[in-house]
Amino acid sequence: MVSVRGNHETRQITQVYGFYDECLRKFNGSSEVWTLVTGLFDCLPVSVVIEDASAFALHAGLSPTLTTLDQIRSLDRQREVPHEGAMCDLLWSDPDEDVVGWGISPRGAGYLFGKDVVEQFNHRNNLKIICRSHQLVMQGYKEIFDSQLTTVWSAPNYCYRCGNKAAILVFENGNDRFYDVFLAAYERPKQKSATSDEETADDMDELDSEEHNKQFFL
């Protein structure tokens, strides 16, 4: 398994969205764990190539300053993600079906890029598809640009309120791929203590029967 660095795996973003504060709470006010983890983030790759599938996987999108995979391989990536530039673009950019070429991103970092950019990048690098995340899609995944780019979102019911499905993209035998789509799991009610194994089994059977009849579309 290979973990790819995303735009939240930075010192700045982890301080904004709660990871830094969580480390302080759990480790008696010490930031040492946060320092170690964010140092680990610097070692993560920013993209991977799945050679059998001719697929290029990364967190967000492309960069106007990067046209080949060799340019990406040569990046100085073992550092904090800068606010602009090629490394920043890979972790912040988004495809847009209404854009031709490059556009300004409303995120304030990275760019918007169109179908023509994807076609040129894939052709130049002998790729069939770009696989990325970075944007919530309600059905768990969305292929665009004649299936030359796919967005895969693997967090169901994002933030416990979005109601979206999630998906995992699976490649088989090189050219074959499918999406394993799933809903959010629900928390089982706490069980009452039983005085015997038999009572415990009866309680579990009753609980399973009740939950089987519920609809959990989260």
Order of alpha helices (4+ residues) and beta strands (2+ residues): alpha-alpha-alpha-beta-beta-alpha-alpha-beta-beta-beta-alpha-beta-beta-beta-beta-beta-alpha
